[in-house]
Amino acid sequence: MQTAARQLCGGLLGNGARSHVPVLVGASRAASTTAATLPNGMPAEVTIYEVGPRDGLQNEAQTIPTEVKVRLIDMLTDAGIKAIEATSFVSPKWVPQLADAKQVIAAMRKAPGVQYPVLTPNLKGLQGALEAGCREVAVFAAASEAFSRRNINCSVAESLKRFEEVVVAARKEGVAVRGYVSCAVGCPYQGHVDPGAAADVGAALYGMGCYEVSMADTIGVGTPASMERMLQATMQQIPVSKLAVHCHDTYGMAIANIAASLRLGVAVVDSSVAGLGGCPYARGATGNVATEDVLYLLDGYGIRHGISMDAVLAASEYISGALGRPNGSRVAKALLARRAAEAEKEAKAQAKAAAAAKAEGAAVAA
Ligand SMILES: CC(C)(COP(=O)([O-])OP(=O)([O-])OC[C@H]1O[C@@H](n2cnc3c(N)ncnc32)[C@H](O)[C@@H]1OP(=O)([O-])[O-])[C@@H](O)C(=O)NCCC(=O)NCCSC(=O)C[C@@](C)(O)CC(=O)[O-]
């Protein structure tokens, strides 16, 4: 596997992944470079790449009305999130929940300065995305053969060939492409994944022209130690400013894994409002790390993110209500409980003051 990805990468680039083609003009985040770091080595500013509407909803058994998806995306836009993965142009037989991709893109608000990428597994998906007017797409390879077969029905090497066609065609249209490496620290079918194998697949995606590569702990089995090993191997082939992390929270390690990634300089974090999500082809994997939890972590370090926690909480409560289930974010639950307690205290104080004023009025009248 490692060799296959390396060979392919070499074949695509001639002299290796570092000869990355320049990023696109007009794709604002795609063209940006990371700036300052804090004294602790962490980035001073982090971009949240919100995957709730896509990764979060793709696995839902119940049918979610298009209007609900659109409302969620609009609320996340209102929260100030600058990258929101809206949906997927994949086979509706494989992921029926996102069969309304075209309608979602048509109906949602497209705010200036916000990217709304969509997943495209092949040229057919890209064609659908272009027809819908999308300006950023994402391709998704895996560091594990078994997962690649289950998720996209082909080997890793075949998928990279397919993605190269997508990347070339997208870039011709001026459309930015992001890459994912699934199972970067563990696979539901094969178990252990070699950090070098994940790094090689990431390098192949970066080398073919993805402006950023998101290294995904698809089933949330990683720990800070295994994340660090994987990222250190990857950073030998891709600059850290072009890396993102995508952590599922199955074992409750996602926040620790993100903190470890920040320490290595990673400045783009994928997350999902209310902790929604799970991949249909990753048995037992729970949702992504919740956006609210990541914002709380970033606030704790004094890292800028430009997002309104209140507005994310509103989106989080909205989608949890629409799905009829408890909010999956611990931070959302804690903040909402604290706010409810404060509101109750305030209401009691007001009632007491009103009663006292009434009693005083009655005494004066007597
Ligand atoms: C890749 C394929 C299409 C191969 O699926 P296949 O069955 O090998 O493809 P095919 O080319 O033989 O086509 C089969 C049928 O699908 C149609 N088709 C083919 N392509 C498309 C398309 N783009 N849009 C709409 N329809 C499409 C095609 O036209 C045909 O229709 P039919 O003739 O039978 O009526 C399929 O396996 C697929 O769609 N897989 C998607 C799986 C997926 O979305 N998984 C979840 C996302 S990945 C993820 O969540 C991980 C990530 C990114 O979040 C990071 C992480 O945490 O790891």
The ligand as an SDF file (V2000), in Angstrom:
LIG
                    3D

 58 60  0  0  0  0  0  0  0  0999 V2000
  -17.4770    6.1590   -5.6070 C   0  0  0  0  0  0  0  0  0  0  0  0
  -18.7510    5.3980   -5.9470 C   0  0  0  0  0  0  0  0  0  0  0  0
  -19.6430    6.2370   -6.8300 C   0  0  0  0  0  0  0  0  0  0  0  0
  -18.3490    4.1360   -6.6380 C   0  0  0  0  0  0  0  0  0  0  0  0
  -19.4580    3.2620   -6.7140 O   0  0  0  0  0  0  0  0  0  0  0  0
  -19.5660    2.1740   -7.8530 P   0  0  0  0  0  0  0  0  0  0  0  0
  -20.8270    1.4160   -7.6110 O   0  0  0  0  0  0  0  0  0  0  0  0
  -18.2890    1.4250   -7.9300 O   0  0  0  0  0  0  0  0  0  0  0  0
  -19.6620    3.1590   -9.1030 O   0  0  0  0  0  0  0  0  0  0  0  0
  -20.1040    2.9750  -10.5730 P   0  0  0  0  0  0  0  0  0  0  0  0
  -19.2640    3.8990  -11.3660 O   0  0  0  0  0  0  0  0  0  0  0  0
  -20.1840    1.5250  -10.9520 O   0  0  0  0  0  0  0  0  0  0  0  0
  -21.5920    3.5610  -10.5420 O   0  0  0  0  0  0  0  0  0  0  0  0
  -22.6680    2.9180   -9.9100 C   0  0  0  0  0  0  0  0  0  0  0  0
  -23.9040    3.7890  -10.0200 C   0  0  0  0  0  0  0  0  0  0  0  0
  -23.7100    5.0010   -9.2860 O   0  0  0  0  0  0  0  0  0  0  0  0
  -23.8120    6.1290  -10.1680 C   0  0  0  0  0  0  0  0  0  0  0  0
  -22.8170    7.0890   -9.7420 N   0  0  0  0  0  0  0  0  0  0  0  0
  -21.4850    6.9290   -9.7590 C   0  0  0  0  0  0  0  0  0  0  0  0
  -20.9100    8.0370   -9.2800 N   0  0  0  0  0  0  0  0  0  0  0  0
  -21.8740    8.8980   -8.9730 C   0  0  0  0  0  0  0  0  0  0  0  0
  -21.8770   10.2060   -8.4270 C   0  0  0  0  0  0  0  0  0  0  0  0
  -20.7510   10.8450   -8.1170 N   0  0  0  0  0  0  0  0  0  0  0  0
  -23.0460   10.8070   -8.2360 N   0  0  0  0  0  0  0  0  0  0  0  0
  -24.2060   10.1790   -8.5220 C   0  0  0  0  0  0  0  0  0  0  0  0
  -24.2710    8.9190   -9.0200 N   0  0  0  0  0  0  0  0  0  0  0  0
  -23.1040    8.3010   -9.2570 C   0  0  0  0  0  0  0  0  0  0  0  0
  -23.5530    5.5690  -11.5430 C   0  0  0  0  0  0  0  0  0  0  0  0
  -24.1170    6.4040  -12.5130 O   0  0  0  0  0  0  0  0  0  0  0  0
  -24.2170    4.2280  -11.4520 C   0  0  0  0  0  0  0  0  0  0  0  0
  -25.6100    4.4020  -11.5260 O   0  0  0  0  0  0  0  0  0  0  0  0
  -26.5410    3.2660  -12.2220 P   0  0  0  0  0  0  0  0  0  0  0  0
  -26.0210    3.1520  -13.6270 O   0  0  0  0  0  0  0  0  0  0  0  0
  -26.3410    2.0060  -11.4140 O   0  0  0  0  0  0  0  0  0  0  0  0
  -27.9180    3.8460  -12.1040 O   0  0  0  0  0  0  0  0  0  0  0  0
  -19.5370    5.0340   -4.6550 C   0  0  0  0  0  0  0  0  0  0  0  0
  -18.7780    4.1110   -3.9400 O   0  0  0  0  0  0  0  0  0  0  0  0
  -19.8340    6.2080   -3.7900 C   0  0  0  0  0  0  0  0  0  0  0  0
  -20.5820    7.1160   -4.1470 O   0  0  0  0  0  0  0  0  0  0  0  0
  -19.2600    6.2160   -2.5720 N   0  0  0  0  0  0  0  0  0  0  0  0
  -19.4500    7.3230   -1.6640 C   0  0  0  0  0  0  0  0  0  0  0  0
  -19.1510    6.8640   -0.3090 C   0  0  0  0  0  0  0  0  0  0  0  0
  -19.2840    8.0250    0.6620 C   0  0  0  0  0  0  0  0  0  0  0  0
  -19.7970    9.0950    0.3510 O   0  0  0  0  0  0  0  0  0  0  0  0
  -18.8060    7.7630    1.8850 N   0  0  0  0  0  0  0  0  0  0  0  0
  -18.8840    8.7240    2.9130 C   0  0  0  0  0  0  0  0  0  0  0  0
  -17.9590    9.8730    2.6910 C   0  0  0  0  0  0  0  0  0  0  0  0
  -16.2790    9.5520    3.1100 S   0  0  0  0  0  0  0  0  0  0  0  0
  -16.1870    9.9100    4.7560 C   0  0  0  0  0  0  0  0  0  0  0  0
  -17.1790   10.1390    5.3850 O   0  0  0  0  0  0  0  0  0  0  0  0
  -14.8420   10.0270    5.3640 C   0  0  0  0  0  0  0  0  0  0  0  0
  -14.4210   11.4950    5.6020 C   0  0  0  0  0  0  0  0  0  0  0  0
  -14.2270   12.2320    4.2830 C   0  0  0  0  0  0  0  0  0  0  0  0
  -15.4080   12.2130    6.3380 O   0  0  0  0  0  0  0  0  0  0  0  0
  -13.1130   11.5540    6.3750 C   0  0  0  0  0  0  0  0  0  0  0  0
  -13.0320   10.5120    7.4830 C   0  0  0  0  0  0  0  0  0  0  0  0
  -13.5690   10.7130    8.5730 O   0  0  0  0  0  0  0  0  0  0  0  0
  -12.4020    9.5120    7.1980 O   0  0  0  0  0  0  0  0  0  0  0  0
  1  2  1  0
  2  3  1  0
  2  4  1  0
  2 36  1  0
  4  5  1  0
  5  6  1  0
  6  7  2  0
  6  8  1  0
  6  9  1  0
  9 10  1  0
 10 11  2  0
 10 12  1  0
 10 13  1  0
 13 14  1  0
 14 15  1  0
 15 16  1  0
 15 30  1  0
 16 17  1  0
 17 18  1  0
 17 28  1  0
 18 19  1  0
 18 27  1  0
 19 20  2  0
 20 21  1  0
 21 22  1  0
 21 27  2  0
 22 23  1  0
 22 24  2  0
 24 25  1  0
 25 26  2  0
 26 27  1  0
 28 29  1  0
 28 30  1  0
 30 31  1  0
 31 32  1  0
 32 33  2  0
 32 34  1  0
 32 35  1  0
 36 37  1  0
 36 38  1  0
 38 39  2  0
 38 40  1  0
 40 41  1  0
 41 42  1  0
 42 43  1  0
 43 44  2  0
 43 45  1  0
 45 46  1  0
 46 47  1  0
 47 48  1  0
 48 49  1  0
 49 50  2  0
 49 51  1  0
 51 52  1  0
 52 53  1  0
 52 54  1  0
 52 55  1  0
 55 56  1  0
 56 57  2  0
 56 58  1  0
M  CHG  5   8  -1  12  -1  34  -1  35  -1  58  -1
M  END
$$$$
